[in-house]
């Protein structure tokens, strides 16, 4: 599998590859960059989900990795996370012991609860998988953040005391 191409500023920041000024400028001009001037939550999100979207988007903008193109992925992440929370709350309400008042039909009640639990658990697993996939795309997991390399501002090189000054 081929290694993904890194942005030229990142290559320069790492300092591992020496390019001429023309090679650098040619590569810089050929790079595609997306603007980050129109980041807003989609209309299908609820008020609470929009607030969460804006909170995460602000953090991603602060570290410089969010663009207009990422709004859809972030919206899917926020929606899946909200649905995951709802399903998890429903799962926690299921009781597997029948009420003491109605021991008659306890077996049917237990079967019904088990079926409902299994159904909700499958939905929860799908939502968790979707959340994790979207989180990795956005750099929201620890492992995906470790792979992110954000070029820092160039520091001035220390003066070489052995160079001849003209």
C-alpha positions in Angstrom: 0.0 0.0 0.0 1.4 3.4 -0.9 2.1 5.9 1.7 -0.3 8.9 1.7 1.2 12.1 0.4 1.9 14.6 3.1 1.4 18.3 2.7 4.6 20.2 1.7 4.6 22.3 4.8 4.6 19.2 6.9 7.5 17.7 4.9 9.4 21.0 5.4 8.6 21.1 9.1 9.9 17.5 9.5 13.1 18.5 7.7 13.7 15.1 6.3 13.5 16.0 2.6 15.5 18.8 1.0 13.7 20.5 -1.8 14.8 23.3 -4.0 12.7 26.5 -3.8 11.2 25.8 -7.2 10.3 22.2 -6.2 8.7 23.5 -3.0 6.7 26.2 -4.7 5.5 23.9 -7.5 4.4 21.3 -4.9 2.8 24.0 -2.8 0.8 25.4 -5.8 -0.4 21.9 -6.7 -1.8 21.1 -3.3 -5.5 21.2 -2.8 -6.6 23.0 0.3 -10.2 23.4 1.5 -11.5 26.6 3.1 -12.7 26.7 6.7 -15.0 29.8 6.4 -18.5 28.2 6.3 -18.6 25.7 9.1 -22.1 25.3 10.4 -24.2 22.4 11.7 -26.7 20.8 9.2 -30.4 21.5 9.6 -31.2 17.8 10.5 -29.5 18.1 13.9 -31.5 19.0 17.0 -30.7 22.1 19.1 -28.6 20.0 21.6 -26.8 18.2 18.8 -26.0 21.6 17.1 -24.5 22.8 20.3 -22.3 19.7 20.5 -21.4 20.1 16.8 -20.3 23.7 17.4 -18.3 22.8 20.5 -16.3 20.1 18.7 -15.9 22.2 15.5 -14.5 25.0 17.6 -11.9 22.7 19.1 -11.0 21.2 15.7 -10.6 24.7 14.2 -8.3 25.7 17.1 -5.9 23.0 16.2 -6.3 23.7 12.4 -7.7 20.4 11.1 -11.3 21.3 10.4 -12.5 22.5 7.0 -15.9 23.1 5.4 -15.7 19.6 3.9 -15.6 18.0 7.4 -19.1 19.3 8.5 -20.9 16.2 7.2 -18.6 13.7 9.0 -18.9 15.7 12.2 -22.7 15.9 11.9 -22.8 12.1 11.4 -20.6 11.6 14.5 -22.8 13.9 16.7 -26.0 12.3 15.5 -24.7 8.7 16.0 -23.3 9.7 19.5 -26.7 11.1 20.5 -28.6 8.0 19.3 -26.0 5.8 21.1 -26.8 7.6 24.3 -30.5 7.1 23.8 -30.2 3.4 23.2 -27.8 3.0 26.2 -30.4 4.7 28.4 -33.1 2.3 27.2 -30.9 -0.7 27.8 -30.3 0.4 31.4 -34.0 0.4 32.0 -34.6 -3.2 31.1 -35.2 -5.5 34.1 -34.7 -9.2 33.7 -36.5 -10.2 36.9 -40.3 -10.3 36.8 -42.4 -8.3 39.2 -43.2 -10.1 42.4 -46.8 -9.3 42.0 -47.2 -11.1 38.7 -45.3 -14.4 38.8 -47.8 -15.7 36.3 -46.4 -15.3 32.8 -43.0 -14.6 34.2 -41.4 -16.8 31.5 -43.1 -14.8 28.7 -42.1 -11.5 30.3 -38.5 -12.7 30.6 -38.4 -13.8 26.9 -39.8 -10.5 25.9 -37.3 -8.5 27.9 -34.4 -10.6 26.5 -35.6 -10.1 23.0 -35.8 -6.4 23.5 -32.4 -6.3 25.2 -30.8 -8.2 22.3 -32.4 -6.0 19.7 -31.2 -2.8 21.5 -27.8 -4.2 22.0 -27.4 -4.8 18.3 -28.4 -1.2 17.5 -26.0 0.0 20.2 -23.1 -1.9 18.7 -23.8 -0.5 15.2 -24.0 3.0 16.6 -20.8 2.5 18.5 -19.1 1.3 15.4 -20.3 4.3 13.4 -19.2 6.7 16.2 -15.7 5.2 16.3 -15.3 5.3 12.5 -16.3 9.0 12.4 -14.2 9.8 15.4 -11.1 8.3 13.8 -11.8 10.4 10.6 -12.0 13.6 12.6 -9.0 12.8 14.9 -11.2 12.5 18.0 -9.6 9.3 19.3 -6.3 9.0 21.1 -4.8 6.8 18.4 -5.9 9.0 15.5 -4.6 12.2 17.3 -1.2 10.5 17.7 -1.1 10.0 13.9 -1.9 13.7 13.3 1.2 15.8 12.6 0.5 19.5 12.6 3.4 21.6 11.4 4.5 24.1 13.9 5.9 27.5 13.3 9.5 27.4 12.2 11.9 28.3 15.0 15.0 30.3 14.2 18.0 28.2 13.9 20.8 28.9 16.4 23.7 30.9 15.1 26.6 28.8 14.1 29.6 30.3 15.8 32.0 28.6 13.4 30.6 30.2 10.2 32.5 33.1 8.8 30.7 36.3 8.9 31.1 38.7 6.0 
